[in-house]
Amino acid sequence: MKTERFTSHPHGRIPNSRFPLLVHRNAIPGGGADAVKERFRQNGWSNNWDYPGVYEYAHFHSTTHECLGCASGWMEFSISVGESGFSRIRIEAGDVIVMPAGVSHEMTSQSEDIHMCGGYPDGRDWDDIQEKFLSEENYKRACKRIMMLPIPARDPATGLEMSEWLAAPSSVDGGWNDWRTGLDDTA
């Protein structure tokens, strides 16, 4: 298994996260919906679903982090990570994405046999926020919810502690302090 790491910064009304988005390549060799969901549940990521892809509109979650596993086929995402603000990421059967709350994502292309599974740490429930419908007030509320979420106990694919997230710089050290302060501005 190989892991790719993507960083992000706030972009418009997309909060993103100080935690890196992780792509575990071939984390569940061969994929399969039952195998993917079972791995997620074993590692404490439940409230699972399986579906032929993910939403085809950009959205993020403020109430939970999310993991996405490719059970079959392939899919391309547009994800709000990387130096330019958005990256295209392609995943295939057996790959798992560990997505911090606040990172926007949408399906942009897929194979005919695409099948995805998802899960959330400790079975949290998700919301579905689209930047284009987000007021300034609701944006600030969503950001504050995201900042209060705990780091999950285990990685959904590896079962190990979330070392990449535990090692992430603090908001101050990572350059997020001015953004955080702006969430409390009233003028």
C-alpha positions as CSV (number, residue, x, y, z in Angstrom):
1,M,0.0,0.0,0.0
2,K,1.2,3.5,-0.9
3,T,-0.2,6.6,0.7
4,E,-0.4,10.0,-1.0
5,R,-0.9,13.2,1.0
6,F,-2.6,16.4,-0.1
7,T,-2.7,19.7,1.9
8,S,-5.2,22.5,1.6
9,H,-6.0,26.0,2.8
10,P,-9.3,28.0,3.0
11,H,-10.5,28.8,-0.5
12,G,-13.5,31.1,-0.9
13,R,-16.2,29.7,1.4
14,I,-14.6,26.3,1.4
15,P,-13.0,25.8,4.8
16,N,-10.7,22.9,3.9
17,S,-8.6,21.6,6.8
18,R,-5.2,21.8,8.5
19,F,-5.3,18.0,8.3
20,P,-4.0,16.4,5.1
21,L,-6.3,14.4,2.8
22,L,-4.9,10.9,2.4
23,V,-5.2,8.5,-0.5
24,H,-4.3,5.0,0.4
25,R,-3.6,3.2,-2.9
26,N,-4.5,-0.6,-3.0
27,A,-5.5,-0.5,0.7
28,I,-8.1,-3.2,0.2
29,P,-6.7,-5.3,-2.7
30,G,-9.5,-6.2,-5.2
31,G,-12.0,-3.9,-3.4
32,G,-15.5,-5.3,-3.1
33,A,-18.3,-3.5,-1.2
34,D,-18.5,-6.0,1.7
35,A,-14.7,-6.0,2.2
36,V,-14.5,-2.2,2.1
37,K,-17.3,-1.7,4.6
38,E,-16.0,-4.4,6.9
39,R,-12.6,-2.8,7.0
40,F,-14.1,0.6,7.7
41,R,-16.3,-0.9,10.5
42,Q,-13.3,-2.8,12.0
43,N,-11.5,0.5,12.3
44,G,-14.3,2.5,13.9
45,W,-15.7,4.2,10.8
46,S,-19.4,3.2,10.5
47,N,-22.7,4.6,9.3
48,N,-21.6,3.0,6.1
49,W,-23.2,3.3,2.7
50,D,-22.5,2.0,-0.8
51,Y,-23.6,3.7,-4.0
52,P,-22.6,4.0,-7.7
53,G,-20.2,6.9,-7.2
54,V,-20.6,10.1,-5.1
55,Y,-22.5,13.3,-5.7
56,E,-21.8,15.1,-8.9
57,Y,-21.8,18.5,-7.3
58,A,-19.1,20.1,-5.1
59,H,-19.9,19.7,-1.4
60,F,-18.2,19.4,1.9
61,H,-19.1,18.1,5.4
62,S,-18.9,20.1,8.6
63,T,-20.2,17.5,11.1
64,T,-17.7,14.7,10.4
65,H,-14.7,13.5,8.5
66,E,-15.3,11.0,5.8
67,C,-13.7,8.0,4.2
68,L,-14.4,6.8,0.7
69,G,-13.5,3.4,-0.6
70,C,-13.6,2.3,-4.2
71,A,-15.3,-1.1,-4.3
72,S,-15.2,-1.5,-8.1
73,G,-14.3,0.5,-11.2
74,W,-12.7,3.8,-11.2
75,M,-13.7,7.4,-10.5
76,E,-12.2,10.9,-10.8
77,F,-12.8,13.6,-8.2
78,S,-12.3,17.3,-8.2
79,I,-11.1,18.0,-4.6
80,S,-10.2,21.3,-2.9
81,V,-6.6,20.3,-2.1
82,G,-3.2,21.1,-3.6
83,E,-1.2,24.1,-4.4
84,S,-3.7,25.6,-7.0
85,G,-6.7,25.1,-4.7
86,F,-8.2,22.1,-6.6
87,S,-6.8,18.8,-7.8
88,R,-8.1,16.0,-9.9
89,I,-7.6,12.7,-8.1
90,R,-8.4,9.3,-9.7
91,I,-9.1,6.3,-7.6
92,E,-9.5,2.6,-8.5
93,A,-10.9,-0.5,-6.9
94,G,-9.2,-1.0,-3.5
95,D,-8.2,2.7,-3.0
96,V,-9.4,4.6,0.1
97,I,-9.6,8.3,0.6
98,V,-9.5,9.7,4.1
99,M,-11.1,13.2,3.8
100,P,-11.0,15.8,6.6
101,A,-14.2,17.7,7.2
102,G,-14.3,20.9,5.2
103,V,-12.7,19.6,2.0
104,S,-14.9,20.0,-1.0
105,H,-15.3,17.1,-3.4
106,E,-17.3,16.0,-6.4
107,M,-17.3,13.1,-8.9
108,T,-16.3,14.4,-12.3
109,S,-16.0,11.1,-14.3
110,Q,-16.3,7.4,-13.7
111,S,-16.4,3.9,-15.2
112,E,-19.7,2.3,-15.9
113,D,-19.1,-0.2,-13.0
114,I,-18.2,2.4,-10.4
115,H,-19.2,1.4,-6.9
116,M,-18.2,3.4,-3.8
117,C,-18.5,2.9,-0.1
118,G,-18.3,5.5,2.6
119,G,-18.0,5.7,6.4
120,Y,-17.6,8.2,9.2
121,P,-15.6,8.0,12.5
122,D,-17.7,6.6,15.3
123,G,-20.7,6.5,13.0
124,R,-21.2,10.3,13.0
125,D,-23.9,11.7,10.7
126,W,-23.0,14.0,7.9
127,D,-24.3,17.2,6.5
128,D,-24.1,18.3,2.8
129,I,-22.9,21.9,2.3
130,Q,-22.5,23.5,-1.1
131,E,-20.4,26.7,-1.2
132,K,-22.7,28.4,-3.7
133,F,-25.6,28.3,-1.3
134,L,-23.6,29.2,1.9
135,S,-24.2,32.5,3.6
136,E,-21.4,34.2,5.5
137,E,-23.0,33.4,8.8
138,N,-23.6,29.7,8.0
139,Y,-20.0,29.5,6.7
140,K,-18.6,30.7,10.0
141,R,-20.9,28.2,11.9
142,A,-19.7,25.4,9.7
143,C,-16.0,26.3,10.2
144,K,-16.4,26.3,13.9
145,R,-18.1,22.9,13.9
146,I,-15.2,21.6,11.8
147,M,-12.6,22.9,14.2
148,M,-14.3,21.2,17.1
149,L,-14.2,17.7,15.6
150,P,-11.8,15.3,17.2
151,I,-9.1,13.4,15.3
152,P,-10.4,9.9,14.8
153,A,-8.8,7.2,16.9
154,R,-7.8,5.0,13.9
155,D,-7.3,5.3,10.1
156,P,-10.2,3.6,8.3
157,A,-7.9,1.7,5.9
158,T,-4.9,0.8,8.1
159,G,-6.3,0.6,11.5
160,L,-3.3,2.5,12.8
161,E,-3.5,5.8,14.7
162,M,-3.9,8.9,12.5
163,S,-0.3,9.8,12.6
164,E,-0.4,12.2,9.6
165,W,-3.2,14.2,11.3
166,L,-1.6,14.0,14.8
167,A,1.6,15.5,13.3
168,A,-0.3,18.3,11.4
169,P,0.9,21.7,12.4
170,S,-1.4,23.6,14.8
171,S,-3.6,26.4,13.4
172,V,-1.0,29.0,14.5
173,D,2.1,27.1,13.2
174,G,0.3,26.1,10.0
175,G,-0.7,29.7,9.0
176,W,-4.4,29.4,9.8
177,N,-4.5,31.8,12.8
178,D,-5.6,34.9,10.8
179,W,-8.4,32.8,9.1
180,R,-9.6,31.5,12.5
181,T,-9.6,35.0,14.0
182,G,-11.6,36.2,11.0
183,L,-14.4,33.8,11.9
184,D,-15.0,35.8,15.1
185,D,-14.9,39.3,13.4
186,T,-18.1,41.1,13.7
187,A,-17.3,44.1,11.5
